[in-house]
């Protein structure tokens, strides 16, 4: 369901975009060339955050489960796969142009924005609505082209292959084509799932709302294979709850999450149920996760296209069948945006505004910052470096000796570092203790250097 609103006038969003650039989380890419296609790079802290979210997802959905395995397939796949899945023919979005100012829109987005009606997929209906007098938000004219479909598939070519090749528009395809290899090489038993994290590419008509809608993004997808005769309703609910639990684990608040049940009449013919988990972004509630029961559509389509049987022998049920799949999917970039929006806090401390990113510890880009009290006292610097060297093999740490301690605390608060460790004169002269300061409570305690590892292993 597509329903984002324009973000241009959204103050909170503007603040977050500027913050992300200033603090090294997310940069508009190719800025020195004037930018490119509303695409973004993850800066040093953004890359850490991204890796931490991936690791946490893998831990939740693969490492801690006996019924899940992972894989990692290519971006360029045999294009016959996309014919069989229906993407070559039918993976389209509708676009429409204002003839006067030439601004291009996603037709269903602009109709929804102007009328509140969801007409996705209904080209004639959208054309009639727009040409019936709706005004272009950019120039105020009512002079529209017809709404027409545009493929979202990115085409490329390969020297060793005749005809177009596509950058995958979703990662799921790579799972289905290797489903048989997984069954043959692993000791998996239905029900089981295959998880994958990787890039997907969609030629979106309009990329917008920062990293929410981009053309090159990462997906974290699972295909969960089940016996077609099993009662799937409880399992579906369990997956919904697992997705919600993961959103909470990266910092989303419960009240900012809601479910959107796709109406039966709008479901694909093969789907029994589809529910989106939406997050309340500064531009409104929008899809973060999707969960779909896809029946045996995919395995059957690939089986028909290749002539290869993709069934499974269920020793417990003593019969062969083509499994049905439940597909939990999420966009990594949308999770990153969720984590950033949820963590961003402004607090007034001693008449000053402190920006603090309250990331859950597991995803904080830097876990511990280490400071010598003064930069021009070599004995403090040497000791602080020793502490840094002791901790850095286990935790992502940062050494900072720039500016006064108050400023260093603020800098670490802004990037969400849970703990700061300061080496001062008492460390050297008295008892080998350091000050450990907590990001959220701002409380400070003295801890012996020899106890630091234990202290942090309890905290993290
Ligand atoms: P939307 O309705 O927002 O376009 P969709 O229903 O087409 O999304 P799916 O095909 O279900 O999306 O893709 C799975 C997940 O991939 C989505 O839940 C979303 O988190 C993510 N995703 C899809 N398109 C994009 C995009 N252009 N940029 C970033 N993430 C995306």
Boltz pocket constraint, residues with backbone or C-beta under 6 A from the ligand:
constraints:
  - pocket:
      binder: B
      contacts: [[A, 1], [A, 2], [A, 170], [A, 202], [A, 204], [A, 211], [A, 212], [A, 213], [A, 214], [A, 215], [A, 217], [A, 218], [A, 219], [A, 287], [A, 288], [A, 289], [A, 290], [A, 329], [A, 330], [A, 331], [A, 332], [A, 333], [A, 334]]
      max_distance: 6.0
